[in-house]
Amino acid sequence: MASMMQPQIILLKEGTDTSQGKAQLLSNINAVTAVGDVVRTTLGPRGMDKLIHDDKGSVTISNDGATIMKLLDIVHPAAKILVDIAKSQDSEVGDGTTTVVLLAAEFLKEAKPFVEDGVHSQNLIRSYRTASTLAIEKVKELAVSIEGKSVEEKKGLLAKCAATTLSSKLIGGEKEFFATMVVDAVMAIGDDDRLNLIGIKKVPGGNMRDSFLVDGVAFKKTFSYAGFEQQPKKFLNPNILLLNIELELKSEKENAEIRLSDPSQYQSIVDAEWNIIYDKLDKCVESGAKVVLSRLAIGDLATQYFADRDIFCAGRVAEEDLNRVAAAAGGTVQTSVNNIIPEVLGTCEIFEEKQVGGERFNIFSGCPSGRTATIVLRGGADQFIEEAERSLHDAIMIVRRAVKNSTVVPGGGAIDMEISKYLRQHSRTIAGKSQLFINSYAKALEVIPRQLCDNAGFDATDVLNKLRQKHAMQSGEGAPYGVDINTGGIADSFANFVWEPAVVKINAINAATEAACLILSVDETVKNPKSESAQGDAAGAMGRGRGGGRGRGMRRR
């Protein structure tokens, strides 16, 4: 009776939504599975695209996992974790974003029956972590190094990796054309890690094959004044001066005040302004530069002055482009025209202005430092070019990773099937519940080849049975066999050059397992109410704090 009389303890604010226990965990697993189902159909060379249009009316067509996840605007707190792992995969290795979301969703889907049967989620987490470590070790063991090859051989191998990435994109039909372009661009920047040294410029019109690579820097013609057309548009081995100053007549600032006692003195002030700008221009000409670029405006006076002296100039050049010219031509951006020494000037073999589609481009090629490249993309619709840019970004990231970590594994679901077989065999050596959990982890890995078949319209059960039989061979010769997307059977992925860098797979397994374990470890969700009264109280408190109330130290008179 006494216990019934005890008052109820109210711990959280009224209106707080709490959900906990098994139902809460299953709800999170269902949300993650639903997100996985959205991107499921975009996997592989036969994957479909998603058309997403937002409230501003902009339309995006993409089958890049990370792009879709960002644009979906997911509000479920547990499902947001999948957005984070897709972003981390995209920034770390560039490709495999759909794979990582799919794997995380499948791991949780396989864990769901165990949770329903009352298995403690910590047991599942422990087994999943063990399975993840074993899987990564197996990937490293199966990886083949492409180190020690000649430059031409290595370029060919890197192009195969880029082509595998591009095969699942919208520009997959021209994958060989773009793969070679991407490899040349990455090789041009050498060991430099900065991705912004590879510029991608988009010019609507023409077809994909009109795209080209500039071994140097290219950017759109900037806004120009009268006199620009009189300037020469082509130079051989010119000196290039890079500035970060305005070259135009500047009126005095708003608060400047000059008092004159004699009207004739006014002319001397006007002359001083003109002398300042002419002094700057003379110094630019004396430096011996034939091409002058500035991040700030180059006015009509300066444009005509340079035109009269056969010098090309461009103002308001984007900072990114200016930095790339500096990196390629070997110049240094100056913030003053005083004391311009030859060491701060850049140079290149050929500078020219070319018409590309409806745009005019300034192109610097044959640069001595050569640590930059520009891809000029052509295509019909704007959305198409945007997606082509995202696809090339993925391919560039992959090639950079393959250059740094030069080990590759067979694609087409081959590596996933091999790890799955290895984990199944390993699980049978374990006594206890852990055997079931590792077995379910192994089964989840099969989602990649299965989904590749489904997206291509093949019988997934039939293909998977063939793959299991091939991978079960004791000799180990079945290890590189994956789905053959062209015939609907199985084929040696290595022989067909379906390769991907080992780091993509390792990162995907790591990130997907971490996400699955994180969601399994959550047993309660607390949602604080955004009550209007609380916001009203806060506003009132701010008002009082800003002097809404009477100051304590002030006496009223």
N, C-alpha and C positions, 0 to 999 in steps of 0.2 A: 504494500500500500504506500509505504514511504517513498519507494522508487517512482511510483506513479505520480506523486505530488511534486517531484523535482521540476523546476522550471526549465524550459527549452533554452539551450544556449544558441544565441544568434551570433555567428562568427563573421559572416560576410554581409555586405550591404544588401539591402532589399532589392530584389530584381536581378541579383547575380545568378547567372546560369552555370550550373556545375553538372558535369556528366562524368561518371567514373566507372571503373570495373571493366568486365569483359565486353559489355555492350559498347562502351566508349572505344575500346581498341578495335572492335570489329567495324565500327562506323568509320574510323580512320582508314582501315584497310580497304573498305569499300570505296572511299573517296579517292584513294591513291590508284586503285584499279580502274576507276572511271577515267582518271586523267591518262593512265597508260593506254586505255582503249581509244582515246582521241588521237594520239600520235602513232598508234600501232600500224595503221595502214600506210604510213609514210616511209617505212623501212625498206631499204634495198633498191636495186636498179629499177624494179617495177613498182616502186612505191607511188602512191597518189599524192597530189598537192592539196594544200588547204588554202581556201580564199578567206581572208579575215578582213572585215572592214570595221573601223572603230567609230566612236561617236563624232569624230571630226570629219568623217567621210573619206578618210584615206584608205586605200585598198592595198593589201599585201597578199601576194601569192607566193607560198613557200612550202618546201617540205623539209626545211632545216629544223630539227627538234628544238634547239635553243630559241630560235626566232618565234616559233609557234608558242612555246611555253611563255615567253615574255609577253606576247600579244594577247594571250588568253585571259589575262587579268583574273587569275584564280583567287578566290577569297577564303576557301577552306584552309584553316591553319596547318593541318597535317599535309595536305596536298601541295602547299607552298614549298615544302622541302624538296619536292621534285623539280620545281622551277630553279631552286638554288643549285641542285646537283647538275642540271642541264647547263646552267651558266658556268659553273666551275669547270665542267668538261670542255665547254666551248673556249674558255680563256686559257685552259691548261694545254689542251692538245688540238682543239679546233674541230675535230670530227668525232663521231660516235655519240652525239647528243641524244638521238632517238634511242640508240642501244641502251644507254645508261638509264633512261626513264623506263624503258620496257623491262629491263632486268629488275629494277627496284620494285616495280609493280608486280612482276611475276614471283619474286622472292616472297612478297607479302601474301600473294594469292595462295602460294603453296603452304605458307605458315597458318593460313586461316583455319583449316580443319583441325589443326593441333590446338589452336587457341580455343575453338569451340568445344573441344573435348576436355578442356580444363588443364592443358599443359601450361606450366608457368613460363612467361615470356623470357625470363632470364636464361632458361635452359636452351630455348631456341636461339637467343642472341649468342650464347657461348658457342653453340655448334656452327652457326652461320659464320662467326669470326674464324673458327678453325678451318672451315671449308674454303673461305676466302683466301686464307694464307696458303693453303695447299694448291688452290687454283692458280694463284699468282706464281708460285714456284714452278708449276707445270708449264705455264706460258713461257717463263724465262728459259725453261729447259728445251721447249719445242722451237723457240725463236732461232732464226737463221741470220747470221751477221752478213752485211753487205760491205763490210770494211775491207780495205786492202785491194779494191778493184781500181782499174784505171779510170780516169775522169769520164771518158765516154761511156764506159760500162756503168759507172755509178749514175750518170745522168739517165741512162736507159732504165735502170732499176728504180730511180726516184720517180721517173715519169709513170712507171707501172703503179706505184703507190698513189700518185696524184690521180691517175685514170680510175683507180678503184673508188676513190672518194667521189670523183665527179660523175661516176656511172649512175649514182642514185639521185643526181640533181637534174634540174630542168634542162641544163646544157649537156646532158649525158650523151646526146647524139654526136656532139663534136668533141668528145672527151680527149681523143689523141691530140687534136689541134691545141686545145687549152692546156693539157698536161705538159706538153713540151714548153709552152709559153711560161707556165708557172715555174717549172724547173729552171729555165734560163733566168727568170726574174730573181729567184732565191739564190742561185749561184752568183748573180751579179752583186748582191749585197754582202757576199762572203760570210765572215764569222760574226758580222754585226747582228745583234739580237733585235734591233728596233724595227718593228713591223711597219712603222710609218715611212720607212725609206723606200717601200714599194708603194707607189701611188697608183690608184685605179681611177681613171677619168671616164665618165659616161657620156657618150654622144648618141642621141636618138637618131635612127635612120640606118639604112643599109642592112646587111644581115650579119650574123655572128662571125662569119669568116672574114669580114672586113676589119675585125678587131686586130690590133697589132701591138707589138712590144717595142718600146723605145729604150735602148740601152743608155739611159741617162734620164733627163727630166723633161716632162712635157706639161704645160698648163695652158688653160684657155686664155686668149688675148684679153687683157684687162681693159677697163674703161680708158679711152684715149681722147686727147684734145686735138684741135686743128693743128696741122703740121705733122701729124703722125704718119700720114700716107707718104710724105716726102722722105721719110727715113728709109735707109736700106733695110731689106728684110732677110739678108743672108750674109754670113761672115764665115771665113775660114780661120781657125785658130785665133779667135778674138780674146782680148782680156775682158773679164767680166767684173764690174764693180757692184757690190751689194750694199745697199744703204737702208737705214731705218730712220730717215729724216724727210721732212717735206721740202720739196724744191718748188716753192711758189711764193708769190708776193704775199706777205702776211701783214695784215693791219695790226695796229697795236691792240693790246688787250683792253677789255672794257673799262678797267679802272685806271688806265694810263692817262696822265694829264700833262700837256705841254703848254706852257704859257709863253707867248711871243710878244716882244715889245715892238718888233718891226715886221711888217708883212713880208718883206723880202727873205726873212729867215725861214718862212714856210717852205720855200722851194728847196732849201738845203736839207730839210727833214725828209721831203719826198725823195730827193736825190740819195740820201743815206739809205732809205729802204731799198731803192733800186740797186745801189752799190752792194748791199749785203747779198742780194740774190745773185747778182752777176759774179760776185767774188766766189760764191759757192759753185756756180756753174763752171767758171774758169778752172777751179781746182779739180773738178771732175774731168774736164777735158785734158788738163795737164797730166793727169794720172796715166794717160795712155789707154784708158778703157774704151772699148768699142760698143759694149752692151752695158747699160746702166739699169739696174732693177732696184726698186724701193718698195718698202712695205707701206709707206705713206704716199700721199698724192704727189705726182709730178705735174705741175700746172701747164697752162698753154704757152706761157713765155718760155719755160724750160724746154718743152717739147719742140718748139720752133727753133730754139737755140741749138739743140742737139741735132735737129734735122739739117740745119745749115752746115754742120760740121761732120755729116755722115756718121752719126752715132745713133744707135737704137736705144730707146728707153721705154720702160714700162713701170707705171706706178700702181699703187694699191695691190701689189702681189700678195697672195695669201701667205701667212707666216710659215705654214707647213711647206709650201712650195719653195719659199725662199731658203728655208733650212735645208731642203733637199738639194737645191742648186749649190749651196755652200758645201754640203757633204760630197757632192759629185765633182764639182769644178775645183775644189780645194781652196775656195775663197773664205773670207771672214766678213760677217755683216758689220758694217761700220755705223756708228751713231754720230760721226762728225766727218766733215770733208777735209779737215785739217790734217796734214802730215799723212797723206795716203802713200804708203810705200808699196813697191811691187809685190811684196810677200802677201799682202791682204787681198790681192786681185786673184780671181779664179780664171780658168781657161777651159776651152773644150775644142774638139776638132772642127765641128760644124755647128753653127747656130742658124736656124732658119724658121720662118713663119710659114706654116702650111695650112691649107684648107682641109678640114676633116668634117665631112657632112656639112651641116649648116654653121659650124663653128670654125674659128681660126685658132690654131694652136702655136705657141712658141715652143720650139723643140731644141733642146741642147743634147747633142749626141757625141759619142767618142770622148767622154770625160776621163781625165787622167786618174782620179781616185776611183771612179767607176763603182762607188759603193751605193748605187741606187738604180732603180728601174721604174718605168711607168708602163702600165697596161692601159691602152685606150680601148674601151669596150663599145661595140656597136650592136644595135638590135632594134627591133620594131617598136614594141610598147615599152613605156617607162617601167611598168611592173616587172617586165621580163628582164630588163637591164639591171634593175635592183636585185632581183633574185640571182642573176648571173654574178653580180658583185659578191653577194653572200657566199655563193658556191666557190668562187675563186679564193675568197678569204679562207674558207675551210681547207681548200687544196694547198694554199700557201703555208698554212699552219702545219699541215701534215708533212709537207716536204721539209720544212724547217726542223720538225721533230725527228724525221727520219735521218736528216743530215747529222743532227746532234747525237741521237741514240740509234745507231745504225743497225738495228735488228728488226726483222719483219716476221710476221706469222701469216699462215694462209687464211684468207677471208672466206666469204660465202658460207659462214656457219661451221667451217671445218674445225677451227680451234675450239669453238663452243662444244661441239660433239665430243672432241677428244678429252676435254676437261671433264665433261659430264661422265664419260666412260670411266675415267681415272677416279673420280670421286665415288662413283657407284662401287667400284672394286674396293676402294679404301674403306667405305662405310661397312663393308662386310667383315672387316677385321676388327670392328669395334663392338664390344658387348654393351648393351644398354640402349636407352632411348635415343641417344645421340646418333645411332645408326640410321634411324628413321629420318631425323632432321637433315643429316648430310645428304641422304638419298633424295629428299625433297628439294634440296638446294641444287643437286645434280640435275634433277628433272626440270627445274626452272630454267637452267641454262639452255635447254633445248628450244626455248621460245624463239631464239634468233633464227635457226634454220627453218623452224615451223612457220614463222611469220613471213620469211622470204618466199616460201612456197605459196602460202595463202595469197600474198600480194601479187604473185605472178600468175595466179589462177591454176596452180598445180595441186595434185592430191598430196597434202602434207603427210598423211599417215603412211602412204606408200613410199614417199621419198625418205622419210625418217627411218622407216624399217630398213631400207637399203643402206642408209648411212650407218645405222647401229650395227648392221651385219659387217659392213666394211671396216668400221673402227674396232670391232671386236677381234679382228685378226691378230694372232699372237706375234706375227713378224713385225708389226708396227708400220707396215707399208700403207695402211689405210688412213694413217693420221692426217695427211693433207687433203683428204677428200671432203668436199662440201657440195652444196646445191649447185647444179648447173642450170642457170637461169634461162638459157636458150633452148634446151631440149626437154627440161622437166625431169631430168634424171640426176645422177651424181657424177662429179668429175674431179680430177686432181686440181685443186685451186692453185697450187704452186706452178704446175705446168701451164695453167691457163692465165698466169700472171694476175690472179686476184689476190693481191697482197695488201696488208695494212701494217703500220708500225706496231711493234709489240707494246709500246707505251700507251697506245689508244686502248687496247684491251685491258691492260693492267689498271689504268686509271678508271675505266668503266666499271670493272669488277669491284674495285676499292670503293668508289663513290656510291655505287648501287647498294653494296652490302652495308656501308655506313648509314645510308638513308633508311634502309629496311630495319636495321637494328635500332636506330633512333626512334622510328615510329612504333616499333614493338615495345620500347622501354617507356612509352607514355601511357599512364593508366588513368589520368584525370585531366580534364580540360576545364579551366575556370574562365568564364567570360564576364568581365566587369561591365555593368550597365553604364551607358552614357546617358544618365538621367538628366532631364532638362533642369531640374532643381539644383543638381550639383554644378551644372555649368552656370546657372544663375547665381549661385552662392559665390562661385569663383570670380565672376564678373564684379559682383558687389564688393568682394574683398579687395580686388584690384583697384576699384574706384576709391575705397577708403584709404588704401595704401598710397594712392597718388595725391592725397590731400583732400579726399572726399570728406574725411572727418576733421575735427578741429585739432590743430597742433597743440601738444601738451605744454610746450615751453612758452606759449604766447598768452599774455593776459588780455582779456577783452576790455576795451575802454568804453 
